Amino acid sequence: MCIRDRYMGRMERQKSVVLPKVYPTEKEQRIFDLLKEFVEVKKLGTTVRVAGGWVRDKLLGLDCDDLDFALDNMMGEEFITKAREFLTVEKNLEIHGFGVIKTNAEKSKHLQTATLQLFGQKVDFVNLRSETYEDNSRIPKIEIGTPEEDAYRRDLTINALFYNIMTDSVEDFTKKGIEDLHAGVCRTPLEPLATFTDDSLRVLRVFRFASRYDFDIVPEIPESLKNEEVRKALKLKVSRERIGIESHKALSHKNSYLYLEHVFGNGLESIVFEIPPTAKVLAENPILQREVFQRGFENATFINRSDQLISNYLQEVTKMLSDSERIFYLYLSAVLRPFLPYTHETKKKKEEDLISFILKESLKFTHKESGNVLLICQSSAKFDEILQMHSKDWLLPLGYLIKETGFFWELALVTALVNKIVETKSEAHIATYSELYKYIYSNGLQETFSLKLMLDGEEAKRIFDLPKGGPLIKTIMNRMFEWQLMNPEKTKAALLEEITADKSKFLS
């Protein structure tokens, strides 16, 4: 069954539990009461509303510290300038973090966020907005709008809810937001084609929120994604940075697989994980490219359905990485592992690995993150090579590999196993990789990346009578590393005794 058939055949999930009203924390209520008093004392006539994600999460009984206020009759900068005087002079409060962030000011004077801190809580203020878009950009022309206009410009009905602090009430101007929360559904406020034509990044935001909350996506959305103009806009009008930001947030969540399922299920994998024309083998062979993407998604699918099996391989890595990091690296490595044999040509006409290009250029992830994913993929291939050896020869290659891979080694082993299963269409490999995993732990190799050598470089130079370092020192240190792996119970005195007996063993 192909990716899209599996995607369209998914079963509906349980409906969400939605609270009857919003329950602010004590600190949030203090902020609301203070702002309400300010508006009333100064007779501003402003209706102050909390917008978007905070309202959604509060109704779902979740914590949220993003307080974004929407104002109906003035800009955020004007509001907080007046509020600062009131709060500092009349209420004798210390105000920190006062500032205004103007985004693309040349496009619209109404696109700005004013910010300050109240009781240690960062809060943002913007005016209610209406948006229109130019043909060649996702940067909107902004005007001050009504609550209805502001709600309908948003990506999803569940993100278009307001909490009116003046009346202590939730406002649903799309008439669908609360209903969709109850149903566990992602729906655009306008027809999907209109929403995505205005700003095609919203496609990925829909996927991110649907995966985060494990919500279903209404059928009209996948149908609209068949429109070539939407796909073209996502590819050409949305910056790679913005695609990377949305993907990074989604892939760092426990439901990251669902994001991948939405991306691959709607045939957008080649846009999100863009392959450059300089990767000629794949760029000039779309059938092969689809096959490689398909294998990557099958890798992720196997991980998702084999959670208990995978967790057995991750006993230590969970102590060294946060859950979000582990999930991020595991799924990315699984998806990109089939791309390991492929390269792209740089501007200097050199061949470089394709995985790094996808991560650093197509997704704009950091060099550190890109390097870690590449390391996991490369190390997974080396685990495969070690398994071709007789088990009696495993010790030193495994020691070096785990030393090189660091605390990512278990992720690399999982990636190797999953990739092999998908590549060969056989789960018989589980036993072989399990044997390798047990061997690592039974021989105490699991933390060789932090193994402290019994002699440091200066001691080695003195004992081997080397006035300088150079290549010989590296050779000596490697031989000591090997000696310690093979003699885990022996002491530094035993090592010195062996060196005294035959230095040549440590010099070649």
C-alpha positions as CSV (number, residue, x, y, z in Angstrom):
1,M,0.0,0.0,0.0
2,C,1.4,3.4,-0.9
3,I,1.9,6.3,1.5
4,R,-1.1,8.2,0.4
5,D,-3.4,5.2,0.6
6,R,-2.4,4.5,4.2
7,Y,-2.8,8.2,5.0
8,M,-6.3,8.5,3.6
9,G,-7.3,5.2,5.3
10,R,-6.5,6.3,8.9
11,M,-9.2,5.8,11.5
12,E,-10.8,8.7,13.3
13,R,-9.6,9.3,16.9
14,Q,-11.5,9.9,20.1
15,K,-13.0,13.3,20.6
16,S,-11.3,15.8,22.8
17,V,-12.2,16.7,26.4
18,V,-12.9,20.4,26.3
19,L,-13.5,22.5,29.5
20,P,-16.6,24.6,29.8
21,K,-14.6,27.8,30.3
22,V,-11.2,29.2,30.6
23,Y,-9.5,29.0,34.0
24,P,-6.6,31.4,34.2
25,T,-3.8,30.9,36.7
26,E,-3.5,33.2,39.7
27,K,-0.7,35.2,37.9
28,E,-2.7,35.4,34.7
29,Q,-5.8,36.6,36.5
30,R,-3.7,39.4,38.2
31,I,-2.5,40.5,34.8
32,F,-6.1,40.5,33.4
33,D,-7.4,42.4,36.4
34,L,-4.6,45.0,36.1
35,L,-5.1,45.6,32.3
36,K,-8.9,45.8,32.8
37,E,-8.4,48.4,35.5
38,F,-6.1,50.4,33.3
39,V,-8.5,50.4,30.4
40,E,-11.4,51.5,32.7
41,V,-9.5,54.1,34.7
42,K,-8.1,55.7,31.6
43,K,-11.4,55.4,29.7
44,L,-9.7,54.0,26.6
45,G,-12.8,52.1,25.4
46,T,-10.5,49.3,24.4
47,T,-11.6,45.7,24.4
48,V,-8.6,43.5,25.4
49,R,-8.7,39.9,24.2
50,V,-6.2,37.0,24.6
51,A,-5.8,35.5,21.2
52,G,-5.1,32.1,19.7
53,G,-3.1,29.4,21.3
54,W,-3.6,30.3,24.9
55,V,-7.4,30.1,24.6
56,R,-7.1,26.8,22.7
57,D,-4.8,25.2,25.3
58,K,-6.7,26.4,28.3
59,L,-10.0,25.0,26.9
60,L,-8.1,21.7,26.4
61,G,-6.9,21.8,30.0
62,L,-3.3,22.3,29.0
63,D,-0.7,24.8,30.3
64,C,0.3,27.7,28.1
65,D,2.5,30.6,28.9
66,D,2.1,32.5,25.6
67,L,-0.1,35.5,26.5
68,D,-0.8,37.3,23.2
69,F,-3.3,40.2,23.6
70,A,-5.3,41.6,20.7
71,L,-6.6,45.2,20.8
72,D,-9.5,46.6,18.9
73,N,-9.0,50.3,18.8
74,M,-5.2,51.0,18.9
75,M,-1.8,49.7,18.1
76,G,0.2,47.7,20.7
77,E,2.9,50.4,21.0
78,E,0.4,53.1,21.9
79,F,-1.3,50.8,24.4
80,I,1.8,49.7,26.3
81,T,3.2,53.3,26.3
82,K,0.1,54.5,28.1
83,A,0.1,51.4,30.3
84,R,3.7,51.8,31.4
85,E,2.9,55.2,32.9
86,F,-0.1,53.9,34.7
87,L,1.6,50.8,36.0
88,T,4.8,52.6,37.2
89,V,3.3,55.8,38.5
90,E,-0.1,54.9,39.7
91,K,0.4,51.3,40.6
92,N,4.1,51.6,41.7
93,L,5.0,48.4,39.7
94,E,8.4,47.7,38.1
95,I,8.0,47.1,34.4
96,H,10.7,45.2,32.4
97,G,11.1,44.0,28.9
98,F,9.4,47.1,27.4
99,G,9.8,47.2,23.6
100,V,8.3,47.1,20.1
101,I,9.2,44.6,17.4
102,K,8.4,45.9,14.0
103,T,8.2,43.2,11.3
104,N,8.5,44.2,7.7
105,A,7.6,47.8,8.5
106,E,8.0,48.7,4.8
107,K,5.1,46.4,4.0
108,S,2.7,47.7,6.7
109,K,2.9,50.0,9.7
110,H,0.3,47.8,11.3
111,L,2.5,44.7,11.5
112,Q,4.2,45.2,14.9
113,T,4.2,43.5,18.3
114,A,4.6,45.5,21.5
115,T,5.9,43.6,24.5
116,L,6.6,43.9,28.2
117,Q,6.8,41.8,31.4
118,L,4.2,41.8,34.1
119,F,4.9,39.9,37.3
120,G,7.7,38.1,35.5
121,Q,5.4,37.1,32.7
122,K,6.2,38.1,29.1
123,V,3.1,39.5,27.4
124,D,2.6,40.7,23.8
125,F,0.1,43.2,22.4
126,V,-1.0,43.6,18.8
127,N,-4.0,45.2,17.1
128,L,-6.7,43.2,15.6
129,R,-5.8,42.7,11.9
130,S,-7.1,42.1,8.5
131,E,-4.7,40.9,5.8
132,T,-4.4,40.9,2.0
133,Y,-1.5,39.3,0.1
134,E,0.5,40.2,-2.9
135,D,0.9,37.6,-5.7
136,N,4.6,36.9,-5.2
137,S,4.9,37.0,-1.4
138,R,3.5,35.5,1.8
139,I,4.1,38.9,3.6
140,P,0.6,40.4,4.1
141,K,-0.5,43.9,3.8
142,I,-2.0,44.6,7.2
143,E,-4.8,46.9,8.3
144,I,-6.5,47.3,11.6
145,G,-9.5,44.9,11.5
146,T,-12.5,43.7,13.4
147,P,-12.5,40.6,15.6
148,E,-14.3,38.7,12.9
149,E,-11.7,39.7,10.3
150,D,-8.9,38.8,12.6
151,A,-10.4,35.4,13.3
152,Y,-11.0,34.5,9.7
153,R,-7.4,35.4,8.7
154,R,-6.0,32.7,11.0
155,D,-4.8,29.3,10.0
156,L,-7.3,27.1,11.9
157,T,-10.6,27.6,13.7
158,I,-9.2,26.2,16.9
159,N,-6.5,29.0,16.8
160,A,-9.0,31.7,16.0
161,L,-10.7,31.7,19.5
162,F,-10.5,34.8,21.7
163,Y,-10.8,35.2,25.5
164,N,-12.3,38.6,26.3
165,I,-10.8,39.7,29.6
166,M,-13.4,42.5,30.0
167,T,-16.3,40.0,30.0
168,D,-14.5,36.8,31.1
169,S,-15.8,35.0,28.1
170,V,-14.6,32.9,25.2
171,E,-15.5,34.4,21.8
172,D,-15.7,32.1,18.7
173,F,-16.2,34.4,15.7
174,T,-15.8,31.6,13.1
175,K,-18.7,29.7,14.9
176,K,-16.6,26.6,14.4
177,G,-13.6,26.8,16.8
178,I,-15.2,25.3,20.0
179,E,-17.1,22.7,18.0
180,D,-13.9,21.7,16.2
181,L,-12.1,21.4,19.6
182,H,-14.8,19.1,20.9
183,A,-14.6,17.0,17.7
184,G,-10.8,17.0,17.6
185,V,-10.7,18.5,14.1
186,C,-8.4,20.8,12.2
187,R,-10.4,23.1,9.9
188,T,-9.5,26.4,8.2
189,P,-11.7,29.4,9.0
190,L,-12.2,30.1,5.2
191,E,-12.2,27.6,2.4
192,P,-8.8,25.8,2.5
193,L,-7.9,27.0,-0.9
194,A,-8.4,30.6,0.1
195,T,-6.5,30.2,3.3
196,F,-3.5,28.4,1.7
197,T,-3.5,30.7,-1.4
198,D,-3.1,33.7,1.0
199,D,-0.3,32.0,2.9
200,S,0.8,28.5,2.0
201,L,2.9,28.1,5.1
202,R,-0.4,27.5,6.8
203,V,-0.4,24.0,5.2
204,L,2.5,23.0,7.5
205,R,1.0,24.8,10.4
206,V,-2.2,22.7,9.9
207,F,0.0,19.5,9.9
208,R,1.8,20.7,13.0
209,F,-1.2,21.3,15.1
210,A,-3.0,18.2,13.8
211,S,-0.1,16.1,14.9
212,R,0.5,17.9,18.2
213,Y,-3.1,17.4,19.4
214,D,-3.6,14.2,17.4
215,F,-6.6,15.8,15.7
216,D,-8.1,14.8,12.4
217,I,-7.9,17.0,9.4
218,V,-11.1,17.7,7.5
219,P,-11.2,16.1,4.0
220,E,-11.4,19.5,2.3
221,I,-7.8,20.2,3.3
222,P,-6.1,17.2,1.6
223,E,-8.3,17.8,-1.4
224,S,-7.2,21.5,-1.7
225,L,-3.5,20.3,-1.5
226,K,-4.0,18.7,-4.9
227,N,-4.1,22.2,-6.3
228,E,-0.8,22.9,-8.1
229,E,-0.9,26.6,-7.2
230,V,-0.9,25.8,-3.5
231,R,2.1,23.4,-3.9
232,K,3.9,25.9,-6.1
233,A,3.4,28.7,-3.6
234,L,4.7,26.5,-0.7
235,K,7.8,25.7,-2.7
236,L,8.5,29.2,-4.1
237,K,6.9,31.8,-1.9
238,V,7.7,30.5,1.6
239,S,11.2,30.8,2.8
240,R,13.2,27.7,3.7
241,E,13.7,29.2,7.2
242,R,9.9,29.3,7.9
243,I,9.5,25.7,6.5
244,G,12.3,24.7,8.8
245,I,10.9,26.4,11.9
246,E,7.5,24.7,11.5
247,S,9.1,21.3,10.8
248,H,11.5,21.6,13.7
249,K,8.6,22.4,16.1
250,A,6.6,19.4,14.8
251,L,9.5,17.0,14.8
252,S,10.5,17.8,18.4
253,H,7.1,16.8,19.7
254,K,6.1,13.3,20.9
255,N,3.7,13.1,17.9
256,S,6.3,13.9,15.3
257,Y,5.5,10.8,13.3
258,L,2.0,12.2,12.6
259,Y,3.6,15.3,11.1
260,L,5.6,13.1,8.8
261,E,2.5,11.2,8.0
262,H,0.7,14.4,6.9
263,V,3.7,15.6,4.9
264,F,4.2,12.3,3.1
265,G,0.5,11.4,2.9
266,N,-0.1,14.6,1.0
267,G,2.9,14.2,-1.3
268,L,4.8,17.3,0.1
269,E,7.9,15.4,1.2
270,S,10.0,16.7,-1.8
271,I,9.0,20.3,-0.9
272,V,9.8,20.0,2.8
273,F,12.9,17.9,2.4
274,E,13.9,19.6,-0.9
275,I,16.4,17.8,-3.1
276,P,18.6,20.3,-5.0
277,P,19.2,20.0,-8.8
278,T,22.8,19.5,-8.0
279,A,22.0,16.1,-6.5
280,K,21.8,14.8,-10.1
281,V,21.3,11.1,-9.4
282,L,18.0,11.8,-7.6
283,A,17.0,15.1,-9.2
284,E,17.2,13.5,-12.7
285,N,15.5,10.3,-11.7
286,P,12.1,11.2,-10.1
287,I,11.1,7.5,-9.8
288,L,14.3,6.7,-7.8
289,Q,13.7,9.9,-5.7
290,R,10.2,8.7,-4.8
291,E,11.5,5.2,-3.9
292,V,14.2,6.7,-1.5
293,F,11.6,9.0,0.1
294,Q,9.2,6.0,0.4
295,R,11.9,4.0,2.3
296,G,12.6,6.9,4.6
297,F,8.9,7.2,5.5
298,E,8.7,3.4,6.0
299,N,11.6,3.6,8.4
300,A,9.7,6.2,10.4
301,T,6.5,4.1,10.2
302,F,8.3,1.1,11.6
303,I,9.7,3.1,14.5
304,N,6.2,4.4,15.2
305,R,4.5,1.0,15.3
306,S,7.4,-0.7,17.2
307,D,7.6,1.7,20.2
308,Q,8.3,-1.0,22.8
309,L,11.0,-2.7,20.6
310,I,12.7,0.7,20.0
311,S,12.5,1.7,23.7
312,N,14.4,-1.5,24.6
313,Y,17.3,-0.1,22.6
314,L,17.3,3.3,24.3
315,Q,18.0,2.5,27.9
316,E,20.8,5.1,28.3
317,V,20.2,7.6,25.6
318,T,17.0,8.9,27.4
319,K,19.3,9.9,30.3
320,M,21.5,12.0,28.0
321,L,18.9,13.6,25.7
322,S,15.6,15.1,26.5
323,D,12.5,13.3,25.1
324,S,12.1,16.0,22.4
325,E,15.7,15.7,21.3
326,R,15.6,11.9,21.2
327,I,12.4,12.0,19.1
328,F,13.8,14.7,16.8
329,Y,17.0,12.9,16.1
330,L,15.4,9.4,15.8
331,Y,12.8,10.3,13.3
332,L,15.0,12.6,11.2
333,S,17.7,10.0,11.1
334,A,15.2,7.3,10.1
335,V,13.7,9.4,7.3
336,L,17.1,10.5,5.9
337,R,19.1,7.3,6.4
338,P,18.2,6.1,2.8
339,F,19.8,9.3,1.4
340,L,23.2,8.4,2.9
341,P,24.7,7.0,-0.4
342,Y,23.8,10.2,-2.3
343,T,25.7,13.4,-2.8
344,H,25.3,16.8,-4.4
345,E,27.7,19.0,-6.2
346,T,28.8,22.2,-4.4
347,K,29.6,25.5,-6.0
348,K,33.2,24.5,-5.9
349,K,32.4,21.4,-7.9
350,K,33.0,19.0,-5.0
351,E,30.7,16.1,-4.1
352,E,29.3,16.4,-0.6
353,D,26.7,14.4,1.3
354,L,23.1,15.1,0.5
355,I,21.8,14.6,4.1
356,S,23.7,17.7,5.3
357,F,22.3,19.8,2.4
358,I,18.7,18.8,3.2
359,L,19.2,19.7,6.9
360,K,21.3,22.8,6.5
361,E,19.8,24.3,3.3
362,S,16.4,22.8,2.7
363,L,15.4,23.0,6.4
364,K,17.9,25.5,7.7
365,F,18.6,23.5,10.9
366,T,21.7,24.3,12.8
367,H,25.1,23.0,11.9
368,K,25.2,21.1,15.2
369,E,21.8,19.4,14.6
370,S,22.7,18.6,11.0
371,G,26.1,17.2,12.1
372,N,24.4,15.0,14.7
373,V,21.9,13.6,12.2
374,L,24.6,12.8,9.7
375,L,26.7,11.2,12.4
376,I,23.8,9.0,13.4
377,C,23.2,7.9,9.8
378,Q,26.9,7.3,9.1
379,S,27.3,5.3,12.3
380,S,24.3,3.2,11.5
381,A,26.0,2.1,8.3
382,K,29.1,1.2,10.3
383,F,27.0,-0.9,12.7
384,D,25.9,-2.8,9.5
385,E,29.5,-3.3,8.6
386,I,30.5,-4.7,12.0
387,L,27.6,-7.2,11.8
388,Q,29.3,-8.6,8.7
389,M,32.3,-9.7,11.0
390,H,32.5,-12.7,13.2
391,S,31.3,-11.8,16.8
392,K,34.8,-12.6,18.1
393,D,36.1,-9.6,16.2
394,W,33.4,-7.1,17.4
395,L,35.1,-5.7,20.5
396,L,37.5,-3.1,19.1
397,P,35.4,-1.9,16.1
398,L,32.4,-1.4,18.4
399,G,34.6,0.4,21.0
400,Y,35.9,2.8,18.4
401,L,32.4,3.3,16.8
402,I,30.7,4.1,20.2
403,K,33.6,6.4,21.1
404,E,33.2,8.2,17.8
405,T,29.4,8.4,17.9
406,G,29.1,9.4,21.5
407,F,25.8,9.1,23.3
408,F,24.0,9.0,19.9
409,W,25.2,5.4,19.4
410,E,21.9,3.8,20.5
411,L,20.0,6.0,18.1
412,A,22.4,5.0,15.4
413,L,21.9,1.3,16.2
414,V,18.1,1.7,16.1
415,T,18.4,3.6,12.8
416,A,20.6,0.7,11.4
417,L,18.1,-1.9,12.5
418,V,15.0,-0.1,11.1
419,N,16.7,0.7,7.9
420,K,17.8,-2.9,7.4
421,I,14.3,-4.2,8.1
422,V,12.7,-1.9,5.6
423,E,15.5,-2.4,3.0
424,T,15.2,-6.2,3.1
425,K,11.5,-6.4,4.0
426,S,12.4,-8.8,6.8
427,E,12.1,-8.5,10.6
428,A,14.5,-11.5,11.0
429,H,17.3,-8.9,11.6
430,I,15.9,-8.0,15.0
431,A,17.6,-11.0,16.5
432,T,20.9,-10.2,15.0
433,Y,20.9,-6.5,16.1
434,S,19.6,-7.6,19.6
435,E,22.7,-9.9,19.9
436,L,24.9,-6.9,19.0
437,Y,23.2,-4.7,21.5
438,K,23.6,-7.3,24.3
439,Y,27.2,-7.8,23.4
440,I,27.8,-4.0,23.8
441,Y,26.4,-4.0,27.3
442,S,27.8,-7.3,28.5
443,N,31.3,-6.1,27.5
444,G,30.8,-2.7,29.1
445,L,31.2,-0.8,25.9
446,Q,28.1,1.4,26.2
447,E,30.0,4.4,27.6
448,T,33.4,4.1,25.8
449,F,32.8,7.6,24.5
450,S,33.5,8.8,28.1
451,L,36.3,6.3,28.8
452,K,39.2,8.0,30.6
453,L,42.6,6.8,29.5
454,M,44.9,5.8,32.2
455,L,47.7,7.9,30.9
456,D,47.3,11.4,29.5
457,G,49.3,12.8,26.6
458,E,52.1,14.4,28.8
459,E,52.6,11.1,30.7
460,A,52.8,9.2,27.4
461,K,55.4,11.5,25.9
462,R,57.5,11.2,29.0
463,I,57.2,7.4,29.2
464,F,57.9,6.9,25.5
465,D,60.6,9.5,25.5
466,L,58.9,11.7,22.9
467,P,60.0,15.4,23.0
468,K,56.9,16.4,20.9
469,G,53.5,15.0,20.2
470,G,52.9,14.1,16.5
471,P,51.3,11.0,14.9
472,L,53.1,8.6,17.3
473,I,51.2,10.0,20.3
474,K,47.8,9.4,18.6
475,T,49.0,5.8,17.9
476,I,50.0,5.3,21.5
477,M,46.7,6.7,22.8
478,N,44.8,4.4,20.4
479,R,46.7,1.3,21.6
480,M,46.0,2.3,25.2
481,F,42.3,2.7,24.4
482,E,42.3,-0.8,22.9
483,W,44.3,-2.3,25.9
484,Q,41.7,-0.8,28.3
485,L,38.8,-2.3,26.3
486,M,40.4,-5.7,26.3
487,N,41.5,-5.5,29.9
488,P,38.7,-3.7,31.7
489,E,39.6,-5.2,35.1
490,K,43.3,-4.2,35.0
491,T,44.9,-1.2,36.7
492,K,47.2,1.6,35.6
493,A,50.1,-0.2,37.3
494,A,49.4,-3.2,35.0
495,L,49.4,-1.0,31.9
496,L,52.7,0.6,32.9
497,E,54.2,-2.9,33.5
498,E,53.1,-4.0,30.0
499,I,54.6,-0.9,28.4
500,T,57.9,-1.5,30.2
501,A,57.9,-5.1,29.0
502,D,57.3,-4.2,25.4
503,K,56.9,-0.6,24.2
504,S,56.7,-1.6,20.5
505,K,53.2,-3.0,21.0
506,F,52.0,0.6,21.7
507,L,53.9,2.1,18.8
508,S,52.4,0.4,15.8
